[in-house]
Amino acid sequence: MSDELLRYETNIKVRQVLVSYNVDMMKISYSCSKKTVYIYGGLYKVPYGEFTVADIKNLVAELMKLDRVRDVQCDLENWFISFETGELCIVKGKRPIVHSK
């Protein structure tokens, strides 16, 4: 199977997971490249509402279970989600700015 077809199939599966969690698809964008899912925009629930940290942990875990997905990277306006330390870190809001002295 071609890389382009595999990427297309992965995008469909990612969309299915996002929709199953009632993600507002008008406020979020995503793409898949190689074995990484990139998510950006705002992570909001439909019809209206907010996700909990537990909701997001489950959502990310389900994305990581997909074939050909080894990493999920997020650049969201309302959540900071990171795997930088080897553990999943989820904080409401943008990434805190660290000032060095």
Long-range contacts (C-beta under 8 A, 24 or more apart in sequence): 6-68, 7-32, 7-33, 10-37, 10-66, 10-67, 10-68, 10-69, 13-66, 13-67, 14-63, 14-66, 14-69, 17-59, 17-62, 17-63, 17-66, 18-59, 20-62, 21-45, 21-51, 21-55, 21-58, 21-59, 21-62, 22-46, 23-59, 28-76, 32-69, 35-68, 35-69, 35-70, 35-71, 36-69, 36-70, 36-71, 36-72, 36-73, 37-63, 37-66, 37-69, 37-71, 37-72, 37-73, 38-73, 38-74, 38-75, 39-72, 39-73, 39-74, 39-75, 39-76, 40-74, 40-75, 40-76, 41-76, 41-77, 42-76, 42-77, 42-78, 43-74, 43-76, 43-78, 43-79, 44-78, 51-79, 53-90, 53-92, 56-81, 56-90, 57-88, 57-90, 60-88
